[in-house]
Amino acid sequence: MKSILVKDLMVPLSEYATVDEDATLSEALDVLEKAQEQFDKTRYRHRAILVCEKKTGKVIGKISQLDVIRSLEPKYDLFMEEKAFPQTGMSHFGFSPKFMKNILDQYQLWYEPLHDICGKAGKQNVKDVMHKPTAGEYVKEDANLGEAVHQLIMGHHQSLLVTKKEDIVGILRLTDVFKEICIDRRKANQPSAGQK
C-alpha cells in the first residue's frame, strides 16, 4: 500500500460538487446531482458536497448524505450535541436500540409527511447543515494509501480532504479506496501463467 499515493486515487476538487457558504440546502443538492451526472461513470458517484468560503473559494465544510437527512428533522438539534447523553453502556455510536426508539417517540421525530419535511429543509443555509472538518480529516496528497486508510478507519470517516501545502486539492473517498482494494484482490487471486 505504500506504493500507492493519495493523489493516485483522489477526486480532484474541480470534479467535485462544491457550493458557496451562502447557498441553500436545496441549491447544494442540485449541484450534487449535476456533478454526479458529469462525473466519470466508471467511478462511484459523489455522496457529499463541499462548502466553500465565498470570498476565497477555500473549503470550509462538508455536507454528507447523513448531514442532509439529519437536517430534515430539526428536532435533532435538541439532543445531538455530544454532551447531551452519557456514552456509557451503549452501542458503537452511543445508543441502544430501545433508547433510540424511545427518543423517536418522545420527540415525535419523522411524524410529518416527507414532502413537507423536504420543503422546509431545502430552504436552510448550508452553513447550518455542514460539518466542519477536524484535523483528522485532512491528508497530504503525497501520503501513502496505508496512512490514509488508517485515518479513515480510526476516524470512522467516509472521506478525507486532500491537501497540497495549505490548499485543498481533492477528496479521497472511502468508496475509491474500497474499489482499489477490490481490484488488487482480483489481481492477487488470479493464477500466474506458470500456475495454469
Disulfide bonds with the S-S distance in Angstrom:
none
